[in-house]
Structures are given as C-alpha cells and as structure tokens.
Amino acid sequence: MVNVIIADDELPAVEELAFLLGKDARIGTIHRASSGAEVLRTLELHSVDALFLDIHMPSLSGLDIARVISRFSRPPAVVFVTADEDRALEAFELRAVDYLLKPVRTARLAESVRRVCERVEGSTAAPEVITVDQGGVSRMIRRDDVRYVQAQGDYARLHTAEASYLIRIPLNDLERQWADAGFLRTHRSYLVSMDQVRQVRIGAGRASLFVGDAELPVSRRHLPDVREKLEATRLRPSH
C-alpha cells in the first residue's frame, strides 16, 4: 500500500481528494498538509511514498516542494493537482508522475495512483513527454497517454483520451522512434499504442482495432504484424 501526503492551502480540496483516495485499496495512510512547510515536516516524521501537491500555495509552492525533494536520495513520487493548465512543462521537468486538473475525476485519479504504484515498485522510469502547441501555448503530454497517432501530411495528430494535438513530425519518423514503446503501424495513416487496444475485429475482408471510442482500420499489408503482436499479448480477435 502507498502512503501519501495531500497538500493544498484550501481545506475542502484536501478533504475531497482524501475522500477519493481513501476509497482506493492501493492507498494506505493519508497525511494532510495545508502548506509546503507542513509537507516537509511530515516527510521528516513519516515514511511517505507519494505527494499529491497543489501548485499554488503560500510561501513554498508545490513546484518548490518538488525541487526540494528532488535532492533526496529516494524522493517520493509527485502528482500535481491543480486548476492551472499552464504549468505542466515545469511539472514534468521536475519528473512528476502525473499532472491532474481540478476538478479531479475518479477514473483519472485511479490512473494517477496506478502510475504512482509503478514508480514506487521501481517498474517504470520517469515518463517520456512530448511538447505540443495548443492555441499558441506550449504544453507537455505523456507519451503513454497517447492512444494512437494519425498521419496528416508532414504532421501527426496525437490522440489521447481527452484531446488531440498536432505535432510537426511525419508518421514514418514516429514509427521508428516509438517502436520500442509499444506503438505499431497498423495502416498507412495510423500508429497505434497496442497496450491501448481493447478489441480487435477481423472478418468480411477487413480488420479493425478499437482504441477508446475509435475504430481504426488495419491494412492488409500490416495485418500480419498486428496478428503477431496480438498473439504475443494474448488479445484474441473477434470475427
């Protein structure tokens, strides 16, 4: 079980997050803090695996705390929980495990806890992140949040559960760069994270993959590679 600190200078936000985390069987002791100084005092007294930090707190901000603990020999995992969409770049530069936007959704929080558990168990390194431009603002997204990539000329559109982002990298380049991360070319227009595939359909001369709410075509050329990958992951196609 994972022991955590929740830090926010607004008490209702602390209590709401504590309530949600308390329902997750993977969470052990939940410490509460209303300031950065209180977080550091708690870390001195207790064994803590992860911090859920608001960014904007008086005196020591969540980002300040992350900078302090980055000097620890075994720093806790950090998840930022904030209403501020524009600080993700700094957050991931500080090796944050996740970046949650308020109001926090239960399913999204469960995913953050999963990532924290992986970090605590030592099964994952810091997440790979990609810089994207959205409305003239640079943002950072995690590569493992990308479900599939769609070719758009010399550009590629990254599709996550919540949005899509256009980046100036051809799909052929991403295919080479992301092969080791579990992305497979399934069609001339699509590169798919095979870990995100929830269903496969093959029949009537066509094949498709279901990723989230999207049904993506599999070309005849790429079908053998897809079959081989599915056999390795034991995901059986339906006919």
GIZIMO-V846736 format. One record per helix or strand. SS is the DSSP state (helix for helix, strand for strand). FROM is the first residue (numbers start at 1). TO is the last residue. If there is no record, write none. Layout:
BEGIN
SS:FROM:TO + SS:FROM:TO
END
This chain:
BEGIN
strand:2:7 + helix:11:22 + strand:27:33 + helix:36:45 + strand:50:53 + helix:62:69 + strand:77:82 + helix:85:93 + strand:98:101 + helix:106:121 + strand:129:134 + strand:137:142 + helix:143:145 + strand:148:152 + strand:155:159 + strand:164:167 + helix:171:181 + strand:183:187 + strand:190:193 + helix:194:196 + strand:197:203 + strand:206:211 + strand:214:218 + helix:220:233 + strand:238:238
END
